[in-house]
Amino acid sequence: MTNNSNRSDFVGPILLAIFAYLASMLTRAFQRSIENTYHAPYTPGATTEKGLNYNITDNFISDESILKSLQDPQLWKDCDANGEGWWDGKSEPKNVFEQLSREIWKDRPEFTMDEVVGFEYWCNIMLNKKKLPWHIDKDEEELEKDIFITPYAGAVYYGFNHANMFDGGLLQLVDADIGDDPLQFESVRRDEVVEIKPNYNRMIVFNASKWHKVSGVHIKSGSGPDSGRYTFAVNANTHVPKRVIDGRFKKSKWNT
């Protein structure tokens, strides 16, 4: 009787631990399924979804003139080729991408923007079979001096109507920083990854000091010569990069 009693005492906690683990896994799977299927219908005004370390706003830009100007693929190609741009957040925007920066960051109740000194922005056009590996946004020049500086927060906006041009290209986020091994998110910690579709006119604010990536882009057959995944990215910075101070940011047709 003593052996049976001891065995019962041992099995009970194990079963409870198994049930707790399965419940946790089901909860995470449900959360991921919401992210993978979330796609708000087009209605006037923005719709918003919030989660840990991110905030999704659909139908973000309501000004039709801005949306129309963003349908020129050459505008995005020039921005992509230009590399990074900088807007101090105080002067009048000089181009449509600085206008977008202002719209994205002008009213962020979830952040205290007092320490922000400016906004670094760029465009990225991902073509067929391209992907962006796990990374953390940081000042690359400072990193060469072993100084690790990340932005206050990051944002991406999909203003070019690339719907039906490709499959994949999901923004993938995890609540993990530089101390975590990103390779684990491809295997044993795969359930922690939040996947967000790059829907047209969708804006996402997220913690760019956490690991994030973009899954592979697969261009659909017959979708046209300008097909790709078009992204505008802008980070709110608490420091001015040295290349801004030195005037080493490039100029282009849209930034004069």
C-alpha positions as CSV (number, residue, x, y, z in Angstrom):
1,M,0.0,0.0,0.0
2,T,2.8,2.3,0.7
3,N,4.3,1.8,-2.8
4,N,1.0,2.5,-4.5
5,S,0.4,5.6,-2.4
6,N,3.9,6.9,-3.3
7,R,3.3,6.2,-7.0
8,S,0.0,8.1,-6.9
9,D,1.6,11.1,-5.2
10,F,4.2,11.1,-7.9
11,V,1.9,10.7,-10.9
12,G,-0.6,13.4,-9.9
13,P,1.8,16.4,-10.3
14,I,3.1,15.0,-13.5
15,L,-0.4,14.8,-15.0
16,L,-1.1,18.4,-13.9
17,A,2.1,19.6,-15.4
18,I,1.2,17.9,-18.7
19,F,-2.3,19.4,-18.8
20,A,-0.9,22.9,-18.0
21,Y,1.6,22.6,-20.8
22,L,-1.0,21.4,-23.4
23,A,-3.3,24.3,-22.3
24,S,-0.4,26.8,-22.8
25,M,0.3,25.3,-26.3
26,L,-3.3,25.5,-27.4
27,T,-3.5,29.1,-26.2
28,R,-0.4,30.1,-28.2
29,A,-1.7,28.3,-31.3
30,F,-5.0,30.1,-31.0
31,Q,-3.2,33.5,-30.8
32,R,-1.0,32.7,-33.8
33,S,-4.1,31.6,-35.8
34,I,-5.7,35.0,-35.2
35,E,-2.5,36.8,-36.5
36,N,-2.4,34.6,-39.6
37,T,-6.0,35.2,-40.6
38,Y,-6.5,38.8,-39.4
39,H,-7.6,40.9,-42.4
40,A,-10.0,43.7,-41.8
41,P,-12.4,44.7,-44.6
42,Y,-11.9,48.1,-46.2
43,T,-14.1,50.6,-44.3
44,P,-13.6,54.3,-43.8
45,G,-11.3,55.0,-40.9
46,A,-8.7,52.8,-39.3
47,T,-9.2,49.6,-37.5
48,T,-6.6,48.6,-34.8
49,E,-5.4,45.4,-33.2
50,K,-3.0,45.4,-30.3
51,G,-0.7,42.7,-29.0
52,L,2.4,42.3,-26.9
53,N,5.1,44.5,-28.4
54,Y,3.1,45.4,-31.5
55,N,0.1,47.4,-32.7
56,I,-1.6,46.8,-36.1
57,T,-3.6,49.6,-37.8
58,D,-5.5,48.8,-41.0
59,N,-6.8,51.4,-43.5
60,F,-4.1,53.7,-42.0
61,I,-4.0,56.4,-44.6
62,S,-7.4,57.8,-45.5
63,D,-6.1,60.7,-47.8
64,E,-6.8,59.4,-51.3
65,S,-4.2,61.8,-52.8
66,I,-1.4,60.3,-50.7
67,L,-2.5,56.8,-51.5
68,K,-2.6,57.6,-55.2
69,S,0.9,59.0,-55.2
70,L,2.2,55.9,-53.5
71,Q,1.0,53.7,-56.4
72,D,4.0,54.8,-58.5
73,P,6.5,51.9,-58.3
74,Q,9.3,54.2,-59.4
75,L,8.8,56.3,-56.3
76,W,9.5,53.2,-54.2
77,K,12.4,52.1,-56.3
78,D,14.1,55.5,-55.9
79,C,13.5,55.3,-52.1
80,D,14.9,51.8,-52.0
81,A,18.0,52.8,-54.0
82,N,18.5,55.9,-51.8
83,G,19.1,53.9,-48.7
84,E,18.3,55.6,-45.4
85,G,16.7,59.0,-44.9
86,W,16.4,61.2,-41.8
87,W,13.6,63.5,-40.6
88,D,14.1,65.5,-37.4
89,G,10.4,65.4,-36.6
90,K,10.2,69.2,-36.3
91,S,10.8,70.6,-39.8
92,E,8.1,70.4,-42.5
93,P,8.3,67.1,-44.4
94,K,10.2,67.3,-47.7
95,N,8.6,64.2,-49.4
96,V,5.8,61.7,-49.1
97,F,7.9,59.4,-47.0
98,E,8.5,62.1,-44.4
99,Q,4.8,62.8,-44.5
100,L,4.2,59.1,-43.7
101,S,6.7,59.3,-40.9
102,R,4.7,62.2,-39.4
103,E,1.4,60.4,-39.8
104,I,2.8,57.3,-38.1
105,W,4.4,58.9,-35.1
106,K,2.3,62.1,-34.5
107,D,-0.1,60.4,-32.1
108,R,1.2,57.3,-30.3
109,P,-0.6,57.1,-26.9
110,E,1.2,53.8,-26.1
111,F,4.6,55.6,-26.2
112,T,6.1,58.5,-24.4
113,M,7.9,60.3,-27.2
114,D,9.8,62.9,-25.1
115,E,13.2,61.3,-25.7
116,V,12.8,60.9,-29.5
117,V,15.2,63.2,-31.5
118,G,14.3,62.1,-35.0
119,F,13.2,59.4,-37.4
120,E,15.3,57.2,-39.6
121,Y,13.4,55.8,-42.6
122,W,13.9,53.7,-45.7
123,C,12.1,51.5,-48.3
124,N,12.5,47.9,-49.1
125,I,11.3,46.0,-52.2
126,M,11.6,42.3,-51.8
127,L,11.5,40.3,-55.1
128,N,10.9,36.6,-55.8
129,K,12.4,34.1,-53.3
130,K,13.9,36.9,-51.2
131,K,13.6,36.9,-47.4
132,L,14.9,38.9,-44.5
133,P,16.6,36.9,-41.7
134,W,16.2,37.3,-38.0
135,H,17.6,40.7,-36.9
136,I,17.4,43.5,-34.4
137,D,17.4,47.1,-35.7
138,K,20.5,48.9,-34.4
139,D,23.0,51.6,-35.3
140,E,25.5,49.6,-37.4
141,E,28.3,52.2,-37.2
142,E,28.1,52.4,-33.4
143,L,28.1,48.6,-33.3
144,E,31.5,48.6,-35.0
145,K,32.7,50.3,-31.8
146,D,31.0,47.7,-29.6
147,I,28.2,50.2,-28.8
148,F,24.8,48.6,-29.1
149,I,22.1,51.3,-29.7
150,T,18.5,50.3,-30.8
151,P,15.6,52.6,-31.8
152,Y,13.0,53.6,-29.3
153,A,10.4,51.8,-31.5
154,G,9.9,50.8,-35.1
155,A,7.1,50.9,-37.7
156,V,6.4,49.5,-41.1
157,Y,3.7,50.6,-43.6
158,Y,2.5,48.9,-46.8
159,G,1.4,51.8,-49.0
160,F,1.9,50.2,-52.4
161,N,-1.0,48.0,-53.4
162,H,1.0,44.8,-53.8
163,A,-2.1,42.6,-53.0
164,N,-2.2,39.4,-55.1
165,M,1.3,39.9,-56.4
166,F,2.9,37.3,-54.1
167,D,2.5,34.7,-51.4
168,G,4.5,34.7,-48.1
169,G,6.4,37.9,-47.0
170,L,5.0,37.7,-43.5
171,L,6.4,39.9,-40.8
172,Q,7.5,37.6,-38.0
173,L,7.9,39.0,-34.4
174,V,9.0,37.4,-31.2
175,D,9.2,38.8,-27.6
176,A,12.9,38.1,-27.3
177,D,16.0,40.3,-27.4
178,I,19.7,40.1,-28.1
179,G,20.2,37.6,-25.3
180,D,18.1,35.0,-27.0
181,D,19.2,32.7,-29.9
182,P,17.1,33.5,-32.9
183,L,17.7,30.0,-34.4
184,Q,15.5,28.6,-31.7
185,F,12.5,30.4,-33.2
186,E,12.8,28.1,-36.2
187,S,12.5,25.0,-34.1
188,V,11.9,24.5,-30.4
189,R,10.4,28.0,-29.8
190,R,8.5,28.2,-33.1
191,D,5.2,28.6,-31.2
192,E,6.3,32.0,-29.9
193,V,6.5,33.6,-33.4
194,V,3.7,36.0,-34.3
195,E,3.1,36.2,-38.1
196,I,1.5,39.3,-39.6
197,K,0.4,39.6,-43.3
198,P,1.7,42.7,-45.2
199,N,-1.8,43.8,-46.2
200,Y,-2.2,47.0,-48.3
201,N,-2.6,50.2,-46.3
202,R,-1.6,48.4,-43.1
203,M,0.7,50.0,-40.6
204,I,2.4,48.1,-37.8
205,V,4.3,49.7,-34.8
206,F,6.5,47.2,-33.0
207,N,9.5,46.8,-30.7
208,A,12.4,46.9,-33.2
209,S,14.9,46.1,-30.4
210,K,13.4,42.5,-30.4
211,W,14.2,39.8,-33.0
212,H,12.1,40.1,-36.2
213,K,12.3,38.8,-39.8
214,V,10.3,38.5,-43.0
215,S,9.5,35.1,-44.5
216,G,10.2,34.2,-48.1
217,V,8.4,36.1,-50.9
218,H,7.1,34.0,-53.8
219,I,5.9,36.1,-56.7
220,K,2.8,34.8,-58.5
221,S,3.0,34.0,-62.1
222,G,1.8,36.7,-64.4
223,S,1.6,39.4,-61.7
224,G,3.6,42.0,-63.8
225,P,7.1,43.4,-64.0
226,D,6.8,45.7,-60.9
227,S,5.7,42.8,-58.6
228,G,7.2,42.6,-55.2
229,R,6.7,43.2,-51.5
230,Y,6.8,47.0,-51.0
231,T,7.6,48.2,-47.5
232,F,8.2,51.6,-45.9
233,A,10.0,51.4,-42.6
234,V,10.6,54.2,-40.1
235,N,12.2,54.0,-36.6
236,A,11.8,56.5,-33.8
237,N,15.4,57.2,-32.5
238,T,16.6,58.5,-29.2
239,H,20.0,59.4,-30.7
240,V,21.1,61.1,-34.0
241,P,23.3,58.8,-36.1
242,K,26.7,60.1,-36.8
243,R,26.1,59.9,-40.5
244,V,23.3,62.4,-40.1
245,I,25.5,64.8,-38.2
246,D,28.2,64.4,-40.9
247,G,25.7,64.9,-43.7
248,R,26.3,61.5,-45.2
249,F,22.7,60.6,-46.0
250,K,22.1,60.4,-49.8
251,K,19.8,62.6,-51.7
252,S,17.5,61.5,-54.5
253,K,14.7,62.7,-56.8
254,W,12.1,62.7,-54.0
255,N,14.4,64.1,-51.2
256,T,15.5,67.6,-52.4
